[in-house]
């Protein structure tokens, strides 16, 4: 099976960007080398019962040492761009001074990518907050937003000349809500009011950093990456429709409205006022500073029924296909989400910065036949094309992920990669999905 697009698709034209993506903690390893400081995920992994099988990021895919080979792997897939993230604890010490060895790693990596004709999309924060900042309150402490702005200034000043696109944050929803409201991600706190306040400080940090990023890297685009699921009501009953509206508001609108409208959803004032964070004068204007693009990470959808205590409860549908991580495969939900957002907001240009599937991959005779992932990519890439055809301004698509890696609380039990990683030998093997993705990219008009 192959991945194809209609011959007239805008996605096949030279100015549409196709890429692959990773994140620092998930692939780099070397978490005590060359002056790297501990981060909240190091601490979380070391806490019994938090990560499946007690897995950690100490080695991961050993990308810190294998980066040259990995650049050639990226090049072999025929992509235009690589989306990576910078590890804050690797590049800055506790006093805010640069760690030269950590910076050298990223400088060498980025220059090697550019030398091989690969555009660099860099994310400044993909969840690995330095532990010393968490010890002072982390994202619950407003001061962390200002420390982040200093970090962003340092990095973009050091690396800005080689980077094509900067994202301030990856998925504020996950960093704030899974880490501070639900507690299944680092740092593992669990109070509703914590999650929303952490989210506000992350969004504030985004806005605070924008002027320095633009000054230091004037030719690069600057934006932020949100993750969203398409939310459905479990039935036509009014209470289930209400439940879906609440879920949609808390998961999606809570993050996009501050950025594009300088406000949190007004519905919360009446229904869930305790979910609103403490906001200081001027905060919303800082958060809503103009951006060049918005990244969108999409994986699945959800179905919700009314719950007396929590207002909504997710229910699983029968007779639909799920991935190995238990997420419904619903490409039509992807195009619906993009089209609905475009109708609700004056969107900046969009990039699909993550999209992919965890599959139960096995390697046999040196091959990985991941048919489900090929079908997933076929459906979702075409869903992006459908959204473009009705007017959504989407400029690029990044498959998640370049390679299997540390999947947060799931450890190494779930595989999202286009490339199979043997974690004992660190051997990389391109899967059938990787070859199918490559073949699509090679078929494009030049």
C-alpha positions as CSV (number, residue, x, y, z in Angstrom):
1,X,0.0,0.0,0.0
2,X,1.2,3.5,-0.8
3,X,0.4,7.0,0.3
4,X,-1.1,9.2,-2.5
5,X,-2.6,12.6,-3.0
6,X,-4.8,13.8,-5.9
7,X,-2.6,15.0,-8.8
8,X,-3.9,18.6,-8.4
9,X,-3.2,18.8,-4.7
10,X,-1.5,22.0,-3.4
11,X,0.5,19.7,-1.1
12,X,2.4,18.3,-4.1
13,X,3.7,21.8,-5.1
14,X,7.3,22.8,-4.2
15,X,6.4,25.4,-1.6
16,X,4.5,23.0,0.6
17,X,6.8,21.7,3.4
18,X,6.9,18.0,4.3
19,X,8.9,16.9,7.3
20,X,9.4,14.6,10.3
21,X,9.5,15.6,14.0
22,X,11.1,14.5,17.3
23,X,11.6,16.0,20.7
24,X,14.7,16.3,22.8
25,X,13.9,14.3,25.9
26,X,12.3,11.5,23.8
27,X,15.4,10.8,21.7
28,X,18.6,12.4,23.0
29,X,19.6,10.4,26.1
30,X,22.9,11.6,27.6
31,X,20.9,13.3,30.4
32,X,24.0,13.8,32.7
33,X,26.6,14.5,30.0
34,X,28.4,17.8,29.2
35,X,26.7,19.8,32.0
36,X,23.1,19.0,31.3
37,X,21.0,19.7,34.3
38,X,18.2,17.5,35.6
39,X,14.7,18.2,34.3
40,X,11.3,17.4,35.6
41,X,11.0,14.3,33.4
42,X,14.2,12.9,34.9
43,X,12.6,13.3,38.3
44,X,9.3,11.9,37.2
45,X,10.9,8.9,35.6
46,X,12.8,8.3,38.9
47,X,9.6,8.3,40.9
48,X,8.2,4.7,41.3
49,X,5.0,4.0,39.4
50,X,5.0,7.1,37.2
51,X,6.4,5.6,34.0
52,X,5.6,2.2,32.6
53,X,8.3,-0.4,33.3
54,X,10.3,2.2,35.2
55,X,11.6,3.4,31.8
56,X,13.6,6.7,31.6
57,X,15.3,9.0,29.2
58,X,18.9,8.3,30.2
59,X,19.7,6.6,26.9
60,X,16.5,6.9,24.8
61,X,17.7,6.7,21.1
62,X,21.2,8.0,21.9
63,X,20.7,10.8,19.4
64,X,23.1,12.9,21.4
65,X,25.9,10.7,20.1
66,X,24.3,9.4,16.9
67,X,23.1,12.7,15.5
68,X,25.2,12.6,12.3
69,X,23.8,9.2,11.3
70,X,20.3,10.5,12.2
71,X,20.7,13.5,9.9
72,X,21.5,11.1,7.1
73,X,18.4,9.0,8.0
74,X,16.3,12.2,7.8
75,X,17.8,13.0,4.4
76,X,17.1,9.5,3.1
77,X,13.4,10.0,3.7
78,X,13.3,12.9,1.2
79,X,11.8,15.4,3.6
80,X,12.1,19.2,3.3
81,X,12.4,19.9,7.0
82,X,13.1,18.5,10.4
83,X,11.3,19.6,13.5
84,X,13.4,19.2,16.6
85,X,13.3,20.7,20.1
86,X,15.9,22.3,22.3
87,X,16.5,20.9,25.8
88,X,16.5,23.9,28.1
89,X,18.5,22.1,30.8
90,X,21.2,21.2,28.3
91,X,22.0,24.8,27.2
92,X,21.7,26.9,30.3
93,X,23.0,26.6,33.9
94,X,21.2,27.5,37.1
95,X,22.5,31.1,37.0
96,X,21.1,31.6,33.5
97,X,24.6,31.4,31.9
98,X,25.0,29.5,28.6
99,X,26.3,25.9,28.7
100,X,28.7,26.0,25.8
101,X,28.9,22.2,25.3
102,X,25.1,21.9,25.1
103,X,24.9,24.8,22.7
104,X,27.6,23.3,20.5
105,X,25.6,20.1,20.2
106,X,22.6,22.0,18.7
107,X,24.8,24.2,16.6
108,X,26.5,21.2,15.0
109,X,23.2,19.4,14.5
110,X,21.5,22.4,12.9
111,X,24.4,23.3,10.7
112,X,24.6,19.6,9.5
113,X,20.9,19.7,8.7
114,X,21.3,22.9,6.7
115,X,24.4,21.5,4.9
116,X,22.2,18.6,3.8
117,X,19.4,20.9,2.4
118,X,17.0,20.3,5.3
119,X,15.1,23.2,6.8
120,X,15.1,23.5,10.6
121,X,11.9,24.0,12.6
122,X,13.0,24.4,16.2
123,X,10.8,24.2,19.2
124,X,12.1,26.0,22.3
125,X,10.1,24.0,24.9
126,X,8.9,20.4,24.6
127,X,8.2,19.7,28.3
128,X,11.7,19.4,29.8
129,X,11.6,22.2,32.4
130,X,14.8,22.4,34.4
131,X,14.2,20.8,37.8
132,X,15.7,23.7,39.7
133,X,12.9,25.9,38.3
134,X,10.2,23.4,39.3
135,X,11.7,23.4,42.8
136,X,10.7,27.1,42.8
137,X,7.1,26.4,41.7
138,X,7.6,25.6,38.0
139,X,4.8,26.8,35.8
140,X,2.7,27.7,38.8
141,X,5.3,30.4,39.6
142,X,4.9,33.5,37.3
143,X,8.6,34.1,37.5
144,X,9.2,31.0,35.4
145,X,7.6,32.8,32.4
146,X,10.4,35.5,32.7
147,X,13.1,32.9,33.1
148,X,11.8,31.3,29.9
149,X,12.0,34.6,28.1
150,X,15.6,34.8,29.1
151,X,16.2,31.3,27.9
152,X,14.5,32.0,24.5
153,X,16.6,35.1,24.1
154,X,19.8,33.1,24.7
155,X,19.0,30.3,22.3
156,X,17.7,32.4,19.5
157,X,20.7,34.7,19.8
158,X,23.0,31.7,19.6
159,X,21.3,29.7,16.9
160,X,18.9,32.1,15.2
161,X,20.9,32.5,12.0
162,X,20.4,28.8,11.0
163,X,16.8,28.3,12.0
164,X,13.9,28.7,9.6
165,X,11.1,28.5,12.1
166,X,10.7,28.9,15.8
167,X,7.9,27.5,17.9
168,X,7.9,28.8,21.5
169,X,6.0,25.9,23.0
170,X,4.8,22.4,22.1
171,X,1.3,21.6,23.4
172,X,0.7,23.9,26.4
173,X,-2.3,21.6,27.0
174,X,-0.1,18.7,27.8
175,X,2.6,20.6,29.7
176,X,0.1,22.3,31.9
177,X,-2.9,20.1,32.2
178,X,-1.3,16.6,32.1
179,X,1.5,17.8,34.3
180,X,-0.3,20.1,36.9
181,X,-4.0,19.2,36.6
182,X,-4.2,15.5,35.9
183,X,-0.8,14.5,37.1
184,X,0.0,11.8,34.6
185,X,2.9,13.8,33.2
186,X,5.8,15.6,34.9
187,X,5.8,17.1,37.5
188,X,2.8,15.0,38.5
189,X,0.7,17.5,40.3
190,X,-3.1,17.2,40.2
191,X,-5.4,20.1,40.9
192,X,-7.8,21.8,38.3
193,X,-6.7,25.3,39.4
194,X,-3.0,24.3,39.1
195,X,-3.4,23.2,35.5
196,X,-5.1,26.4,34.3
197,X,-2.7,28.7,36.1
198,X,0.3,26.8,34.7
199,X,-1.3,27.2,31.3
200,X,-1.7,30.9,31.7
201,X,2.0,31.3,32.7
202,X,3.1,29.2,29.7
203,X,1.0,31.4,27.3
204,X,2.4,34.5,29.0
205,X,6.0,33.1,28.5
206,X,5.2,32.6,24.9
207,X,4.2,36.3,24.5
208,X,7.1,37.6,26.6
209,X,9.6,35.7,24.4
210,X,8.3,36.9,21.0
211,X,10.1,40.3,20.7
212,X,13.5,38.8,21.5
213,X,13.0,35.9,19.1
214,X,12.1,38.2,16.3
215,X,15.0,40.5,17.0
216,X,17.6,37.7,17.2
217,X,16.2,35.6,14.2
218,X,14.6,38.2,11.9
219,X,14.3,35.9,8.9
220,X,12.6,33.1,10.8
221,X,8.9,32.5,11.2
222,X,7.7,32.5,14.9
223,X,4.7,30.7,16.3
224,X,3.4,28.2,18.8
225,X,2.2,24.6,18.6
226,X,-1.2,23.5,20.0
227,X,-2.6,20.0,20.2
228,X,-6.3,19.5,19.6
229,X,-8.7,16.6,19.3
230,X,-12.0,16.8,17.5
231,X,-14.8,16.6,20.2
232,X,-18.1,14.9,19.6
233,X,-21.2,14.4,21.7
234,X,-22.0,10.8,22.4
235,X,-25.6,11.3,21.4
236,X,-28.1,13.9,20.3
237,X,-29.3,14.4,23.8
238,X,-29.0,18.0,25.0
239,X,-27.0,17.0,28.1
240,X,-24.4,15.1,25.9
241,X,-24.2,18.1,23.5
242,X,-23.5,20.3,26.5
243,X,-20.8,17.8,27.7
244,X,-19.1,18.0,24.4
245,X,-19.2,21.8,24.4
246,X,-17.5,21.8,27.8
247,X,-14.8,19.4,26.7
248,X,-14.2,21.4,23.5
249,X,-14.0,24.6,25.5
250,X,-11.6,23.3,28.1
251,X,-9.3,21.3,25.8
252,X,-9.2,23.5,22.7
253,X,-10.7,27.0,23.0
254,X,-9.0,27.6,26.4
255,X,-5.7,27.7,24.5
256,X,-6.5,29.2,21.1
257,X,-8.7,32.0,22.3
258,X,-6.1,33.8,24.4
259,X,-3.6,33.7,21.5
260,X,-6.0,34.9,18.8
261,X,-8.6,36.9,20.8
262,X,-6.8,38.0,23.9
263,X,-9.4,36.3,26.2
264,X,-10.3,33.0,27.8
265,X,-13.6,31.4,26.8
266,X,-16.5,33.5,28.1
267,X,-18.5,30.3,28.8
268,X,-16.2,29.5,31.7
269,X,-17.2,32.7,33.6
270,X,-20.7,31.2,34.0
271,X,-20.1,27.5,34.1
272,X,-16.6,26.8,35.5
273,X,-15.2,30.1,36.9
274,X,-12.7,28.2,39.1
275,X,-11.0,27.1,35.9
276,X,-10.0,30.7,35.1
277,X,-6.5,31.6,36.1
278,X,-5.3,34.7,37.9
279,X,-4.6,37.3,35.2
280,X,-2.6,40.5,35.8
281,X,-3.2,43.7,33.8
282,X,-1.5,43.5,30.4
283,X,-1.2,39.7,30.3
284,X,-3.7,39.1,27.6
285,X,-2.2,41.7,25.3
286,X,1.2,40.0,25.7
287,X,-0.2,36.6,25.0
288,X,-2.0,37.7,21.9
289,X,1.0,39.3,20.2
290,X,1.0,38.5,16.5
291,X,2.4,35.2,15.3
292,X,3.5,34.1,11.9
293,X,2.0,30.6,12.1
294,X,0.2,28.2,14.4
295,X,1.3,24.6,14.6
296,X,-1.4,21.9,15.0
297,X,-0.8,18.5,16.5
298,X,-3.6,16.0,15.8
299,X,-3.9,12.3,16.6
300,X,-7.5,11.4,17.4
301,X,-11.0,12.4,18.4
302,X,-13.2,11.9,21.5
303,X,-16.9,11.2,22.3
304,X,-18.5,12.6,25.4
305,X,-21.6,12.1,27.5
306,X,-22.9,14.2,30.4
307,X,-21.5,13.4,33.8
308,X,-23.2,14.9,36.9
309,X,-19.9,15.4,38.8
310,X,-17.4,16.4,36.1
311,X,-19.8,17.6,33.4
312,X,-18.4,15.3,30.8
313,X,-17.2,11.7,30.6
314,X,-15.4,10.2,27.6
315,X,-17.0,7.1,26.1
316,X,-15.4,4.7,23.5
317,X,-17.2,3.9,20.3
318,X,-17.6,0.4,19.1
319,X,-16.9,-0.8,15.6
320,X,-14.2,1.7,14.9
321,X,-10.4,1.1,14.6
322,X,-8.0,2.1,17.3
323,X,-4.2,2.4,17.4
324,X,-2.0,0.6,19.8
325,X,-2.2,3.4,22.3
326,X,-6.0,3.2,22.3
327,X,-6.8,6.2,20.1
328,X,-9.5,6.1,17.5
329,X,-8.5,6.5,13.9
330,X,-10.7,9.2,12.5
331,X,-9.2,11.2,9.6
332,X,-12.5,12.8,8.9
333,X,-12.4,14.4,12.4
334,X,-9.1,16.0,11.4
335,X,-10.5,17.8,8.4
336,X,-13.6,18.8,10.4
337,X,-11.5,20.2,13.2
338,X,-9.3,22.3,10.8
339,X,-12.4,23.6,8.9
340,X,-14.3,24.5,12.0
341,X,-11.4,26.4,13.5
342,X,-11.0,28.3,10.2
343,X,-14.7,29.3,10.4
344,X,-14.4,30.4,14.1
345,X,-11.1,32.3,14.0
346,X,-9.0,34.5,11.8
347,X,-6.2,31.9,11.7
348,X,-2.6,32.6,10.9
349,X,-1.0,30.2,8.4
350,X,-1.1,26.7,9.8
351,X,1.5,23.9,9.9
352,X,0.5,20.3,10.9
353,X,3.5,19.9,13.2
354,X,2.6,16.4,14.5
355,X,0.4,13.6,13.1
356,X,1.0,9.9,13.4
357,X,0.0,6.6,15.0
358,X,1.3,4.2,17.6
359,X,1.2,0.7,16.2
360,X,2.2,-2.7,17.5
361,X,5.3,-2.9,15.3
362,X,7.5,-5.9,15.1
363,X,10.6,-6.4,13.1
364,X,11.0,-9.6,11.1
365,X,13.9,-10.4,8.7
366,X,14.9,-6.8,8.9
367,X,11.6,-5.4,7.9
368,X,8.6,-3.8,9.6
369,X,5.3,-4.1,7.8
370,X,3.2,-1.4,9.6
371,X,0.1,-1.5,7.4
372,X,-2.0,0.3,10.0
373,X,0.4,3.3,10.0
374,X,0.4,3.5,6.2
375,X,-3.4,3.6,6.2
376,X,-3.4,6.2,9.0
377,X,-1.0,8.5,7.1
378,X,-2.9,8.0,3.8
379,X,-6.2,9.0,5.5
380,X,-4.8,12.0,7.5
381,X,-2.6,13.5,4.8
382,X,-5.7,13.5,2.5
383,X,-7.7,15.0,5.4
384,X,-5.3,17.9,5.4
385,X,-5.7,18.2,1.6
386,X,-9.5,18.3,2.1
387,X,-9.1,21.2,4.6
388,X,-6.9,23.1,2.2
389,X,-9.4,22.6,-0.6
390,X,-12.1,24.5,1.4
391,X,-9.8,27.4,2.3
392,X,-7.7,26.5,5.3
393,X,-4.2,28.0,4.8
394,X,-1.9,25.1,5.6
395,X,1.7,25.4,4.6
396,X,3.3,22.1,5.8
397,X,2.9,18.6,7.3
398,X,5.2,16.8,9.8
399,X,4.9,13.1,10.5
400,X,5.3,12.0,14.1
401,X,7.8,10.6,14.5
402,X,11.1,10.2,12.7
403,X,11.8,7.2,14.9
404,X,10.5,5.2,17.8
405,X,11.3,6.9,21.1
406,X,10.5,7.4,24.8
407,X,6.7,7.9,24.8
408,X,6.4,9.8,28.1
409,X,4.4,7.9,30.7
410,X,4.2,4.9,28.4
411,X,8.0,4.5,28.4
412,X,9.2,2.5,25.4
413,X,6.1,0.4,25.1
414,X,4.5,2.4,22.3
415,X,6.1,3.0,18.9
416,X,5.2,6.0,16.8
417,X,8.2,6.1,14.4
418,X,8.6,5.8,10.7
419,X,11.8,4.2,11.7
420,X,12.1,1.2,14.0
421,X,14.6,1.5,16.9
422,X,16.2,-1.5,18.5
423,X,16.8,0.0,21.9
424,X,19.5,-2.5,22.8
425,X,21.7,-2.0,19.7
426,X,20.4,1.5,18.6
427,X,20.0,0.1,15.1
428,X,17.5,2.1,13.0
429,X,15.3,0.3,10.4
430,X,13.0,2.3,8.2
431,X,9.5,0.8,8.3
432,X,7.2,0.3,5.3
433,X,5.4,3.6,6.4
434,X,8.7,5.4,6.2
435,X,9.3,4.2,2.6
436,X,5.7,5.0,1.7
437,X,6.1,8.5,3.1
438,X,9.4,8.9,1.2
439,X,7.8,7.7,-2.1
440,X,5.0,10.3,-1.7
441,X,7.6,13.1,-1.3
442,X,9.7,11.9,-4.2
443,X,6.6,11.9,-6.4
444,X,6.1,15.7,-6.1
445,X,6.5,18.3,-8.8
446,X,9.9,19.9,-8.8
